[in-house]
Amino acid sequence: MNMSMKKIFSIVCLSAAIACVSACNFLDTSSEDTKTLDQSFRNAEECRAATAPLYTAVWFDFNNNFSFGFMDGRANNVFAPWSDYIYPYVNLTETMSTANLFSAWQSLFVIVNQSDHVLNNLYRGIDNGVDPDVVNECKAECRFMRGLAYWYLAMSWGDVPIIEDPQKFITNPLAHTNPVEDVLAFAIKDMEFAAQNLPETGYNIGRVTKWSAQGMLSRFYNTAAAFVRGGKSTTGSLDKTADQYYAAAKEAARSVIEDSDRDLLENYEDLFKVQFNNNKEVLFALQWVPNSDYGTTNFTDSYLALSSTVVGGRSAWGNATYGSGELVKLFSDRGDLIRLKATYFTEGCYYDYIRTDEGGYLVGTGTGSYDSNGDFQLVSKDEYTEIRSWIKKGVVGCSADTDNLATNQNSCFDNPLLRLADVMLHYCEACIATGTSTTDPLAITVFNRIRARAGLAPVTEITVASLWDERRCELALEGVAWPDFVRRAYYEEAWVLNFMSQQNRNAGFSYQYPTNTFKWDTNDDGTISKVGSNDEEVPSASRLRLPYPESELIQDPLLREAPVPYNFND
Amino acid sequence: MKITLSTSFWRGLCAAVLLMVPVLASAQQKTVKGVVSDQNGEPVISAVVMVEGTSAATTTGIDGAYSIQASVGQTLYFNCLGYKDVRVVVGDSSVINVTMSDDSSFLEEAVAIGYATIKKRDLTGSVASVGADAITKTIATSADQVLQGRAAGVQMVQNSGIPGGGSSIRVRGVSSIFQSSEPVIVIDGVVIEASTGSNTENALASINPNDIETMDILKDASATAIYGSRGANGVIIITTKRGKAGKAVVNLDAQVGVQTMAKYLDLMDLPMYAEHYNTFAELRGAPLRDEYVIPEALPAGTDWQRELFKPAAMQQYNLTVSGGNDSATYAVSAGYLDQDGIAYGSGFDRFTLRANTDIQARKWLKFGASLTASRSNQNINALASNEEGLIQVALKQSPAVSARSIDGGYDGPDDANFAQSNPLGLAKLLENHNKKAGIRSNIYAEATLLEGLTLRTEYSSDINITNDYSFVPTYKFGAIYNSENSNRQSKSFSEYWSLRGLLSYNKTIGDHSFSAMLGYERTKSQWEYIMARRLNGSDDMHSIRIGDVKSATNDGQIGMPNTLESWFGRVFYSFKDRYLLTATLRYDGTSSLPLHTRYDIFPSAAFAWRVSEEPFIKDNFDSISNLKLRLGYGKVGNSNLPAMAWQATLVSSPTNWGTGFLTGRIPNENLAWEATDSYNVGIDLGLWRDRVTLVFDAYYKYINNLLMPSQLPAFVGTSGMGSAQPPYGNIGSLLNKGFDFTINTVNINKRDFSWTSSLVFSLNRNKVTKLNSEIATIDRTYQVSGTNTVVTRTRVGSSIGDFYGYNVIGRINDANDLYDKEGNLKVAIPANTTVNRDTGVWVGDWLFEDVSGDGVIDEKDRINLGSPLPLFTGGIGNTITWKNFDFNFYFTYSYGNKVMNWLRVTMDNPNASYNKFRRAKDYAKLELINPKGSDTDIYNVYVASAGKWMPRMSAGDVNDNDRVSSLYIEDGSYLRLQNLSIAYRLPYKVVEKLNISSARISLNIQNLFTLTRYTGYDPEIGMTMEQYSTNGQDALMNGIDTGRYPSPRIFTLGLNIGF
C-alpha cells in the first residue's frame, strides 16, 4: 500500500514537473502598455500616432523657459535680474553650465532624434501597405520638426552635430560639430521636403500643412540669404546667392500670403488667448494637452505670471521677470499701445478678459472692473513689492478665462512658433533683400495690414529700420527676437553689436499705460540706474553664439574641435 | 469561567506578593559530593552545579570536585559551556560523579543555505546568522533594523527615521549603479523582491520581527549561487518560527514605549533673526520692518522644531501559540504594532497574522504550509506633502511667524514671496498615507521515496495591494493660500508566485558523507496600478467622486510580467568530517533578455577543511576547539532590468489627437546577463571550548558586464522630456573587496553571573572600474533656487557617488589675502568678476581652490569632495546576566563616511531670508581699518568677527559663497548606543505559582546617544530621495542630508509571558 502510494505521489509530482517544463514559452511575456516596433506603423492611424507627440512632449524643455529666457532675453525683450535662468542670457554672461542651457540643447536634440526615429521607421508603413501619401506626409511632419529644431540650434549655438541616424552615434557617441552653414542647409532641405509633401489642409487641426512649411521656408531662406550675403559661406552647402535666397524667400512667403487659407486674425490680443488656439493666422503652434501630466503641458505662464492673483491661484513665479525698458519705450514712442498691452503688463493696463471671474484685472491694483462712472471697483487687491512692467504674452489668466482649460502649471495655450504676420514680415524682408527699402505693393499691403491691426498709420515705404522695429513689436516674446539679431549679424555684425550695447539692459524705468508716459530710473548723477547688481558683458562676436553645455563637452570632447563639413548624401 | 478567571487572578496577586518572600526548602538535606569529568576523564573546571528549583548552587574546582547540600529526590543540574547539560536525581548515595560530554551545539546549529539547511560545521561558504535572541533584544519594528551592526559584511542604513520607513541593505558593498543593490529576501521560501530601498517603502515592514526564528545572510557567491540570478546582491533567508511537538506553548509579548527627538538643532530665535534681518535689509536698501526695530525687546518667537516634533507613543503586542504532536505541529501568531511618529504627519501601524503548520501524514509523506497576512497603514505626510519635506520647511520658517492663528487655525507669513509655509498646518491638514495588505503563502509536500531520497514540491506566492492617498485641502496660512483642493488616489496590485520541485539525496558510507539536490523552479511576478485624481472637491469628504468631474485625470499601467525559469543542483561531499566540498550549478533563464542570451550557467564551488578535526591539532592543541579554513569561488548573474529593455519600444504620450507613441527605448539586442565573480577566503576559529569564536572572511567581488543604461551625450536624444531611453548595455564594471569578521567571547560564565561580548566588523572598498567610455561620467544634481547643481559625480577609478564641488581654501580676511605686495591679484576669483564691494568679490568672501590653475574659478575647478561610503562599519555588543537580570547593550558604528549637509546651504547662508542656524550670526562682519577711510577701499577693510566658518553678508553674493563646496561636506562617522536593555526574568518559583511557564519584564532604550562630529540631526543618512520625490533610492544620491526624518530615541517597557 505504502509503496503504491509513493508511486502515485511520485508520478503526480513528476508529471506536474514535466508539464511545467513542456510549457516552453514561459519566458515569452508581452506588455500591455508599451508597443514594440512590430505593433506599430501597421496602418495610417499608427503612422500618424507616431508623429503626433512631435507637437508636444519633445518641445517641453525648450518651451519651458529657454524660449523666452534666451530667445527673447538675449534680444533684451525680457530681463530678470534675480532669475539665473534668464539674466545670464540678458547680460551675455552665460557659461557652459548656466541654468537651462543644457536642457534647451537637450530638448532641441530630442526633437531631432525623435523625428529621426520616426523617419527611420516609416518604411514599415510602406511594408505594411499604408498609403504612400500618408507615409510621405508623416515623413514631411518629421522633417518639418527636425528642420525647425536645427534652425533654432543654428540660431543658438551655430555649429552643431547633424544627426540623421541616431543608432550610429549611440554605438559611438562622439561627434564633431558640423558648420552652421551645413546646419542651415540641412534645415532648408528638411523644410523643402516638408513643403513638397505636406497637404494643404492638415489631417487634424493643428497639424502642419504645406503652408506651415512654406512659411517656415521664407524664414529659413532669409536666414540663408543673410548668411551668404555676409560672406560667411565656407562649405558651399548654401549654394545660392543672397539674391536667389531672397527671391526664394519672397516666393515662399508670397504663396502663403496669397495662396493659402491663412489670414490675419482681426484682433491682435486674441492671438494669445486659449480660445483662439490654432486660429486662422497660425501656421505652426505647439499642441499642449489639457488635463495631462507634466511634460505635455504649457508651463510658461507659471514662469511668467507676475502674481498668483493674475492667474487665479495657479503657479506664478514671474514676479521678478520684467519687460525691458528699451522695448517698452519703443512701443511707447511709436504709440504702439495695442501690442504693448498684449505683450506686457504695464501699470494702469486694464484687461477685461483676465480674471473674468472677478470682473477683470488692473495692473498695479488687482482684480475688479470699472463701473459706469469710470471708477475702478476693486474686488481683490494684488500684492506688489514694486510695480514694474511684467510679461503678459503667454500668461492666460485664471481657469475661467480659458473656458476652464488652464489648470495649475498648464496654461493650455497653444503658442504659435510661426504665424502669418511673421511670414508677411519675412516677405517684406525678402523684398528689401540687399537693398535698403522696398515699395513692393504686396509688401506694403501686408505691412500696413499688420500696422492697421496694431492701430498704427499706414506707410508707403518699408525701410530696413522700420521693418526691424515692426518685427520687434509684432513678434516680441514669441521666440524669434534673438534669431532676428543673429540673422542681421551675419552681414551687419558691427551694427548688431553696437545696437546691443545701447539697449540699456537691466535698466530701471517706470511706465504709465493710460498716459503713455515713460521714464528711465536715474541715479543721483543722472545716469540710468540698473535693477539688480549682476555684471553685464560688452557685446562681442563670440556672444552671438552660446557655449556648448559643460556636461556635453565632457561626454563628447570632439565638440571642442573645429567643425567638420557635413556629408550630404542625397 | 468567571470564577476560574478570578481564581487565577487571586493566584497571580498572591504570587506577586510572594515574590518578596524568600522561599525556603524544608526537606531533609545532606551533603552530596563528586567529581565532574569529560569523556577523556579530564576534570571539568568551573562547571555549575545546582539543585533544581532552589537557589543552592556551587561550582567545580580545578580537580572537578564539588560539594553541595541536597535532599533525596531533588535534581542536581550540571552546566558548563561547551558541554551538554546533565541532570541527576539525588538518590541514597552521597557521591555523584558525572561525566559531561562535549556539546558542539554551536556547530550543530542549522543554517539555511537556500532550499535546504546545513549544520554550521558543514558550511563551506560565507553565511552570517542573526537569531531570534537578537530580535528579542532589539525593539525592532521591522526586521531590517535587527541587522544593523549584527551581521558582518552587511551594512544596513535607515534611509529615513519615519515610522515604517525604508532602509538600504548592502551585502558587501554597492553592486549596481542604476539598479537596486538590495539583497533578495527569502521568507519561508517566498522571494520578496528587493524593494526595501525607498524612504517610505519597506518590504520588510509587513513582517512581524517577532515571528522570525533566524535570519541567515548568504554573502559570497558560493553560497548565493544556488539562487543564481537572484543572488547577485546577496540573499537574506528569513525562517519564521515553527511549532515543536509537545504541549502548546503560548507566548504573550507586550511593549509600550515613548519616542522622543534625540537632538534638536540650534536655530536662531526671534531677536537674533530680527537683528539679522535688519542688518541684511539695511545692506540691500530694502525697507525695514517696524516690528523688528528693537530686536532685543522681541519674544523668543516660534520654535518650529518643537512645533513640528513631539514625543510619540508606541505599542506592540504579539501572541504566539505553538505546539503539536508527532503527526502535526503548528505555530500561530498575531501581532499588532502602532507607532506614532515624532513629527506630526507621520505614523505607522501594522497587523500581522501568521500560521505555520507541518503535517506528517505518513511516515514517508509530509505536508506543510506557511501563511502570513498583513495589513499596514503608514502616514508619510511629513515627507511627502511638500517639495522639500516638512522638516526642511520647519527649519527654514521664520520664528516671527506664529504656528497658530488667534482663531485656532494655522498662521503663516504676511508675504507669500520667498516665504515658507506652515509645516504644522501642512502636517495636520494634508493627507499623505498608504494602506497595504498582503498575503504571503507557501505550501509544500515532501515524500521520502527511498531511504535518503526525498522529493519536495513547493508553491509560494506573495500578493500585495497598496493604496496611496494624497489629499490637499484648501487652506490659508497668513498670505499663503491654496484655493483649489486636490485629491489623488492610486491602487496597485502585485503578485508573485513560484513553483519548484526539489529532489534530494543523502548518503553516508563510512567516512564518506554525500548529499545532492536537484531542482527546477519557475517564478513569475507582475504588477499593475491605477490612479485617479480630481480637483475642487470637498475638504471634508475625500472620495474621488466628490471632486469636479471636469478636472478628472487618471492613469494606469499593467506592468509586463517578469518570468524566470531555472534548473539547479548542489552536491555536498565530506570526508571524515574534515574535508568538505560544496559544488553548485544553476542554469537560469529570464524573460527580460533576448532569446539568444536569456539562458546562462552560474557555477560555484567551495572547499572547507576542518583543521581542528585533524589528529595533530586534536592531540597537540587543546585550546583549539574549532578551526576551519574555507575557500570559495562563484559566479552569479543578474538580470535586473526594466521590462523590454532590449527591445525597440514605443511609449504612449498624450496628444490632442488621441494617444501618440514616441520611441521609448533604443534597443540593444545583444543585452546579456550581468555576472559577478566572487572569491572568498574564510577562517572559523573556536578557542577554549568556543569561549572565543572568530569568523573571518575576506572577499573580492568583481561585477562584470554591469547592466546599465548607456551614458550618452544629449545630442543623441536619450535624455530629457520626451526623449527615448538610452539603450541598456552590459557596460560597466564594479569592484567590491574587503573583509569582515565577528568575534564572540564568553568573558564570564558563572551560575549567577555571565558576560558575553561580540564584535562585528565590516570593511568594504568600492570602485567603479569601467563605464561605457573612459570619459563617461554619471552626475546627479540637486536644485538650488531653480538651478540644477551637480552634487555627486561618478567616474571610473573612484567609488560610486562621490561628492563633487568646489574646494574652499579659506576666506578673504583682508586685502593681503587677495593681493601681493605689488598689488597684483594673487588668488583666483570667479570668472567674469572683479574685486568690488557691491558687484564683485570682496573681503569676507570664500576663496576657492583654482584646481585647473587657469587663474579663474569656474566649473573646471570642481573636484571630488569625498565619498559617502564608510571605511568600515559594525557593532559591539555585550550581554551580562546576573541572577534573573539580563543586561544588554549594543553599539553600532560607522567610520569614514562623508555627509553632504545640504541644510547648511541655506541655513548657514547669511544672505538667505529663511531662518538660520544660530551660528550664522557669526558671519564675517567687516570693519574699517581707518574708521574715517572709505568702505569701498579694499585696503581699508578687514573681517572683524571671530567666527571662522561663515562668509560675509552681501546683497548679490557675486562670489557665489553658497555654491556646492567642501564647506558642506562633514565627517559622518559615529558610534551609537543603539540599544540598551535590562530585563528581569521572574524566578521559577514565582512563575510556577502564577501557573505560567515564564515571565520577563524588560526596559529597552534605543538610540540613547550618538557620538559624532556631524552637526545635523543624525549622521545616519542613507540614500536621499531624488529631489521632489520619495520613491526610489539612488546609489548616486547617498549621504546627502536634506532634512532626513531623524531616528527617534525610543524607551519601551516590555512584558513577556509564556504559558
Interface residues (C-beta under 8 A of the other chain):
Chain A: N2 M5 K6 F9 S10 C13 A16 A17 C20 V21 F26 L27 D28 T29 S30 S31 E32 D33 T34 K35 T36 L37 Q39 S40 E46 R48 A49 A50 T51 A52 P53 Y55 T56 A57 V58 W59 F60 D61 S83 D84 Y85 T93 T95 M96 S97 A99 F102 S103 W105 Q106 S107 F109 V110 V112 N113 Q114 D116 H117 V118 N121 V160 P161 I163 P166 Q167 F169 I170 P173 A175 N204 G206 R207 Q287 V289 N291 S292 D293 G295 T296 S308 G312 G313 N319 E383 T385 N404 T407 N408 G532 S533 N534 D535 E537 P549 E550 S551 E552 I554 Q555 D556 P557
Chain B: R362 K363 W364 L365 D415 A416 N417 A445 A447 L449 L455 T457 A479 Y481 N482 S483 E484 L499 G501 Y520 R522 K524 L535 K550 S551 A552 T553 D555 Q557 I558 M560 P561 N562 T563 L564 E565 G589 T590 S591 R598 A643 M644 Q647 A648 T649 L650 V651 S652 S653 P654 T655 N656 W657 G658 T659 G660 F661 L662 T663 G664 I666 S710 Q711 L712 P713 A714 F715 V716 G717 T718 S719 G720 M721 G722 S723 A724 P726 P727 N772 S773 I775 A776 T777 D779 S785 G786 T787 N788 A831 N832 T833 T834 D838 T839 G840 D858 E859 A955 G956 V958
